[in-house]
Amino acid sequence: MNHPLCNATEHALSRRQWLGGVGGAAAAGALGGLISPASGEVLKKKEKQVLFIWLDGGMSQLESWDPKPNTQFGGPFRSIPTNLPGVHVSELMPRMAKKMDKICLVRGICTKDNSHSRGVGRIQRGDPKDRGVIYPYIGSAIAKLMGPTASGLPPYVWVKPGSGGFKPTDAGFLGPKFGALAFGDGQPPPNFVRPESLSAEQDAARNELRRALNLNYAQPRRKANTEANSFVFDSADALLARSDIFDATQYPRKEKERYGQHLLGEHMLIGRKLLEAGCRFVKVNSYGWDTHGDNFNGSTSLVGSFDQAFAAVLEDLEATGRLDHTLVIAMSEFGRTPRINGHAGRDHWPEAWSIAMTGCGLNRGVVLGETNANGTFVKGDAWDIGHLFHTWFHALGINSHDIEFDNGGQPLPIAHDDLGVIPGALA
């Protein structure tokens, strides 16, 4: 169903050819499923990483983190107690109810844009002041500020339904080198594996020739563009060595069942393995959350799948010791209206919604901010996305008030310079 705040292009999964061409396809190759020696180095050095779970379309806070049962707009679902005294979540989240002592939950989010086309970009770029440049998405910003891990693998990867490839536009003014390597439908790109007709020696010789030609080509040209071209090819060498990660037949059946035999569960499991392989920033995407119609049946499926996959990945990160140096964020571009529309749906609502976080640098077992009795507005202090960017950077050890981007000699703040961290969020 179409809605005045949405258009068809905002819900379509693009099948256009990958932006990076052959180079982007090579760099978006598959990684291995087992923890590698390089990943062991990442773990030993406790290098900080990020798992960013993007629930595209707008998760309903009322059917997840901030239920309001038995109120005018509460909907049909009950709230259930959690292992955090006095805190309740929706009954659609029984697994996460048992893990709320691990979560930093922010219920006082108030942002501005209620359209997908503006909201997605604004939220993932942190809404800095307008300085006449396009700011990077959070994944690109982290890739620039923190660089690759000891593994040498691409710093910013993206597991998503639909099309994949190299996504340079995420990087904004940082330049295409810091774009995302997207794995469409959680799969490696076609023709990634070296054909049998080409020997390893021949492939190595071709790459040596490519590097020499690239070096000659790059000398009189802009560094940002030529660096990106070389980067995606060089990344492919590391990725090729881990080509079994997307072979689901190698995953234990119980592991797949624990994450869920649904798209989000499959992609969350791949995302965890990408972290284990040594990628710095792993984004896992889920679509279909724009429930203008039939919100409650839709939420039963959507929130249930999220609850299962999110709980599973947190269990695994904690069991391996990774949660202490991995920042985990689960969010959308906005929440959903308390008011229920004529199609039994909820519309876009940036005025009062929730974000769940955990991991390195954050207090756990805390709920920050609150909404009023009907969930219509934030009660007391409210925080915009710029506050969250400052909070995330500081959690990763990046002083967002002292460190700046360098845009060709132009210093730019890495987060909105009038805002700061959310009180009580940082450990």
Long-range contacts (C-beta under 8 A, 24 or more apart in sequence): 1-292, 1-293, 1-343, 3-290, 3-292, 3-347, 5-114, 5-115, 5-116, 5-347, 5-348, 6-115, 6-116, 6-290, 6-292, 7-117, 10-116, 10-117, 11-57, 11-287, 11-290, 13-161, 13-162, 13-163, 13-287, 14-162, 14-163, 15-162, 15-163, 16-163, 17-165, 18-163, 18-164, 18-165, 18-166, 18-189, 19-165, 19-166, 19-167, 19-168, 19-169, 20-165, 20-166, 20-167, 20-168, 20-179, 20-232, 23-166, 23-229, 23-232, 23-233, 24-165, 24-166, 24-181, 24-232, 25-165, 25-166, 25-189, 25-190, 25-191, 25-192, 26-189, 26-192, 26-232, 26-233, 26-235, 26-236, 27-154, 27-166, 27-181, 27-231, 27-232, 27-233, 27-235, 27-236, 27-239, 28-157, 28-164, 28-165, 28-166, 28-181, 28-182, 28-183, 28-188, 28-189, 28-192, 28-239, 29-188, 29-189, 29-192, 29-236, 29-239, 29-240, 29-243, 30-183, 30-188, 30-192, 30-239, 30-242, 30-243, 30-244, 30-245, 30-246, 31-153, 31-239, 31-242, 31-243, 31-245, 31-246, 31-273, 31-274, 31-277, 31-279, 32-241, 32-242, 32-243, 32-244, 32-245, 32-273, 32-277, 33-244, 33-245, 33-247, 33-250, 33-251, 33-273, 34-244, 35-276, 35-277, 36-151, 36-241, 36-242, 36-277, 36-278, 38-150, 38-151, 38-152, 38-153, 38-277, 38-278, 39-151, 39-276, 39-277, 39-278, 41-150, 41-151, 41-278, 42-149, 42-150, 42-151, 42-278, 43-320, 43-321, 43-322, 45-150, 46-324, 46-325, 47-149, 47-150, 47-280, 47-325, 48-146, 48-325, 48-326, 48-327, 48-360, 48-396, 48-397, 49-149, 49-275, 49-279, 49-280, 49-281, 49-282, 49-322, 49-325, 49-326, 49-327, 50-139, 50-142, 50-280, 50-281, 50-282, 50-326, 50-327, 50-328, 50-329, 50-392, 50-396, 51-271, 51-272, 51-275, 51-282, 51-284, 51-313, 51-317, 51-326, 51-327, 51-328, 51-329, 51-359, 52-138, 52-139, 52-281, 52-282, 52-283, 52-284, 52-329, 53-268, 53-283, 53-284, 53-286, 53-310, 53-328, 53-329, 53-330, 53-331, 54-124, 54-283, 54-284, 54-285, 54-286, 54-331, 54-332, 55-286, 55-289, 55-302, 55-306, 55-330, 55-331, 55-332, 56-120, 56-285, 56-286, 56-287, 56-288, 56-289, 56-290, 56-332, 56-333, 57-116, 57-287, 57-288, 57-289, 57-290, 57-291, 57-332, 57-333, 58-289, 58-290, 58-291, 58-332, 58-333, 58-334, 58-335, 58-336, 58-348, 58-349, 59-289, 59-302, 59-303, 59-306, 59-331, 59-332, 59-335, 59-336, 60-289, 60-291, 60-295, 60-299, 60-303, 60-335, 60-336, 60-346, 61-107, 61-335, 61-336, 61-352, 61-353, 61-354, 61-371, 61-375, 62-90, 62-335, 62-336, 62-338, 62-346, 62-375, 63-90, 63-92, 63-295, 63-296, 63-299, 63-303, 64-89, 64-90, 64-92, 64-93, 64-299, 64-303, 64-306, 64-354, 65-89, 65-90, 65-93, 65-105, 65-107, 65-354, 65-356, 66-107, 66-353, 66-354, 66-371, 66-375, 67-91, 68-338, 68-371, 68-373, 68-374, 68-375, 71-373, 71-374, 71-375, 72-338, 72-374, 73-337, 73-338, 73-339, 73-340, 73-374, 73-375, 73-376, 74-375, 75-295, 75-296, 75-340, 76-296, 77-296, 77-299, 84-365, 84-367, 87-367, 90-303, 92-299, 92-300, 92-303, 92-304, 92-307, 93-303, 93-306, 93-307, 94-307, 95-307, 95-308, 95-310, 95-311, 96-307, 96-310, 96-311, 98-311, 99-311, 99-314, 100-365, 101-364, 101-365, 102-314, 102-318, 102-323, 102-358, 102-364, 102-365, 103-356, 103-357, 103-358, 103-364, 103-365, 104-356, 104-357, 104-358, 104-362, 104-363, 104-364, 104-366, 104-368, 104-425, 105-354, 105-355, 105-356, 105-357, 105-366, 105-367, 105-368, 106-354, 106-355, 106-356, 106-357, 106-368, 106-369, 106-383, 106-388, 106-422, 106-425, 107-354, 107-367, 107-368, 107-369, 107-370, 107-371, 107-378, 108-352, 108-368, 108-369, 108-370, 108-371, 108-378, 108-379, 108-380, 108-381, 108-382, 108-383, 109-335, 109-352, 109-353, 109-354, 109-355, 109-369, 109-378, 109-382, 109-383, 109-384, 109-385, 109-388, 110-350, 110-351, 110-352, 110-377, 110-378, 110-382, 110-383, 110-384, 111-334, 111-350, 111-353, 111-384, 111-385, 112-350, 112-384, 113-333, 113-334, 113-350, 114-334, 114-348, 114-349, 114-350, 115-348, 116-290, 116-333, 116-348, 119-333, 119-334, 119-348, 119-350, 120-333, 122-333, 122-385, 123-331, 123-333, 123-334, 123-385, 125-172, 126-385, 126-386, 126-388, 126-389, 126-415, 126-416, 127-384, 127-385, 127-386, 127-416, 128-386, 128-412, 128-413, 128-415, 128-416, 128-417, 129-413, 129-416, 129-417, 129-418, 131-412, 133-172, 133-173, 133-407, 133-410, 133-412, 134-172, 134-173, 135-172, 135-173, 135-412, 136-170, 136-171, 136-172, 136-173, 136-174, 136-178, 137-170, 137-171, 137-172, 137-180, 138-281, 138-389, 138-392, 139-170, 139-180, 139-281, 139-283, 140-170, 140-171, 140-172, 140-174, 140-178, 140-179, 140-180, 141-174, 141-414, 142-280, 142-281, 142-396, 143-178, 143-280, 143-281, 144-171, 144-174, 144-178, 144-405, 145-393, 145-398, 145-403, 145-414, 146-280, 146-396, 146-398, 147-280, 148-278, 148-280, 149-278, 149-279, 149-280, 150-278, 151-238, 151-277, 151-278, 151-279, 152-238, 152-278, 153-235, 153-238, 153-239, 153-242, 153-277, 153-278, 153-279, 154-181, 154-235, 154-238, 154-239, 154-279, 155-279, 155-280, 155-281, 156-180, 156-181, 156-279, 156-280, 156-281, 156-283, 157-181, 157-182, 157-183, 157-274, 157-279, 157-281, 157-282, 157-283, 158-182, 158-183, 158-282, 158-283, 158-284, 158-285, 159-183, 159-186, 159-267, 159-270, 159-271, 159-274, 159-282, 159-283, 159-284, 159-285, 160-184, 160-185, 160-186, 160-267, 160-283, 160-284, 160-285, 161-185, 161-186, 161-263, 161-267, 161-285, 161-286, 161-287, 162-287, 164-189, 165-189, 166-232, 168-228, 173-405, 173-407, 173-412, 174-405, 175-224, 175-225, 175-227, 175-228, 176-224, 176-225, 176-228, 177-224, 177-227, 177-228, 177-231, 179-228, 180-283, 181-232, 181-235, 183-246, 183-270, 186-246, 186-263, 186-266, 186-267, 186-270, 187-246, 188-243, 188-246, 192-240, 192-243, 193-240, 193-243, 194-240, 207-233, 207-237, 242-277, 245-270, 245-273, 245-274, 245-277, 246-270, 258-308, 258-312, 259-308, 259-309, 259-312, 259-313, 260-305, 260-308, 260-309, 260-312, 262-305, 262-309, 263-305, 264-305, 264-306, 264-309, 265-305, 265-308, 265-309, 265-312, 268-309, 268-310, 268-312, 268-313, 269-309, 269-312, 269-313, 271-313, 272-313, 272-316, 272-317, 275-317, 275-322, 275-326, 276-320, 276-322, 289-332, 291-336, 291-345, 291-346, 292-341, 292-343, 292-345, 292-346, 292-347, 293-343, 293-344, 293-345, 294-343, 294-344, 294-345, 295-336, 295-340, 295-344, 295-345, 295-346, 296-344, 306-330, 310-356, 314-358, 317-359, 323-358, 323-359, 323-360, 324-359, 324-360, 325-359, 325-360, 326-359, 326-360, 327-357, 327-359, 327-360, 327-361, 327-362, 327-392, 327-395, 327-396, 328-357, 328-358, 328-359, 329-355, 329-356, 329-357, 329-392, 330-355, 330-356, 330-357, 331-355, 331-356, 338-374, 338-375, 338-376, 351-376, 351-377, 351-378, 352-376, 352-377, 352-378, 352-382, 355-388, 357-392, 357-425, 359-395, 360-395, 360-396, 361-394, 361-395, 361-396, 361-397, 361-426, 361-427, 362-391, 362-395, 362-425, 362-426, 362-427, 363-424, 363-425, 363-426, 363-427, 364-427, 366-424, 366-425, 368-422, 368-423, 368-424, 368-425, 381-423, 383-422, 384-416, 384-419, 386-415, 386-416, 386-418, 386-419, 387-419, 387-420, 387-421, 387-422, 388-422, 389-414, 389-415, 389-416, 390-415, 390-416, 390-419, 390-420, 390-421, 390-422, 391-421, 391-422, 391-425, 391-426, 394-421, 394-426, 395-425, 395-426, 395-427
